């Protein structure tokens, strides 16, 4: 069975052509699904009967199953989704005055093991299909529709590294942007990466979505510790790849730099000054994320004054610098708190738990 939620316009058209039909049949199908909300092939009366029969036999529109749905005091919503194979992933909606941002997962767990992220501690099981990435948006919109709302922005900032699930991330974001589907502006669909440099280089060939980079440190020595993939692709390479990508996006677009502030680790004035220096000449804006604690971590969130100090240094250096307020903490929906349930294939979870048991990691207050 082909789950059609995972096919973008070109792929759907190709599917119809393979079946001996014309390309426009693919577009007709998209309108039924995304504009009329109809996924029952029998109702798609303008498709040839033989094609409808073929679709019934060979294709489906399947969504992940909602295992749990949580609502935070601050309005943040979290879905725990069952992928039908024992794995659970998480999706978070952050409502704001003028927008509803959906944070979707791209992998079951994560391979990268950034030292301050709880998703990484869960280990890794595999990639999400494009359909399961799009499915998260379908489910969120179904809930919002009841209140006359809809998702306005999508960020691939949930569980996983989207650029290590490249093809699925591209197909899914294509569907999100397509005016025959969700019709989100390219500016409002963001892929976030810890810095998979070769994939960033590929990105410009296939898409024009916004790009966010999880930088978190102004030098290689520190970044090697926080974001281990930096040992493979150091900052200079990352910077060059990102600059090339924003050039491709054009004048009016900016790279998003994500920087999680961790007390005493990367939150000092010297770090801010070094960051400002590093980003010179990069068309970017900066998002500061105060560290969100999780069980077993030694890291702590900086004091408010230090966070504001960091922000003002960046602002004075000329960077638009946003402080990302922590949302949904009471339902473990904040950045770095998404864990789902990963049937870990990397044994990392085991090692981490063993360390916890052996008390070699202080269990934080969070
Ligand atoms: N792998 C991709 C997508 C995940 S995005 C990437 O690294 O960009 C999740 C964002 O939350 C990243 O910027 C990540 O570094 C940040 N983050 C992870 N753990 C966090 C924590 N405990 N507190 C605050 N931010 C965190």
Boltz pocket constraint, residues with backbone or C-beta under 6 A from the ligand:
constraints:
  - pocket:
      binder: B
      contacts: [[A, 114], [A, 116], [A, 117], [A, 118], [A, 156], [A, 157], [A, 158], [A, 159], [A, 160], [A, 161], [A, 162], [A, 192], [A, 193], [A, 194], [A, 212], [A, 213], [A, 214], [A, 258], [A, 259], [A, 260], [A, 289], [A, 290], [A, 291], [A, 292], [A, 293], [A, 294], [A, 335], [A, 336], [A, 337]]
      max_distance: 6.0
